[in-house]
Amino acid sequence: MAGAWGRKMTPEQFSALAALMGQPASKSAAAARLVLVDGLSSAEAARRVGITTQGANQAVQRCLRVIDLARVVCGEVSRIP
C-alpha cells in the first residue's frame, strides 16, 4: 500500500512526522509506521503490534491529517484537502 497520500514514506520522513506530532513510541505509532513506511495493510499492521484494525486506521489518519496541515503551512496547497 502506498498510503492514502499516494506514496510510501521513507523511515526518515516518518521519524520527522512523529517528532512533529510529538508522538511517543506506542503501538499505534508502530502500526502507522508499518502502514506508511513498509506498505502493510492496517489490518496486518494492527495484528503485528497487537492493536485493533480501527486503532491502526486511526493512527494512520492522524498522520495523514498532519501531513495535510504541513502542506498548507509550507504553501504546497492553499487549503486542507
C-alpha positions, 0 to 999 in steps of 0.5 A: 500500500502506498498510503492514502497520500499516494506514496510510501514514506521513507523511515526518515520522513516518518521519524520527522512526522512523529517528532512533529506530532510529538508522538511517543513510541506506542503501538499505534505509532508502530502500526502507522509506521508499518502502514506508511513506511513498509506498505502493510495493510492496517489490518496486518499492521494492527495484528503485528503490534497487537492493536485493533484494525480501527486503532491502526486506521486511526493512527494512520489518519492522524498522520495523514491529517498532519501531513495535510496541515504541513502542506498548507503551512509550507504553501504546497496547497492553499487549503486542507484537502 
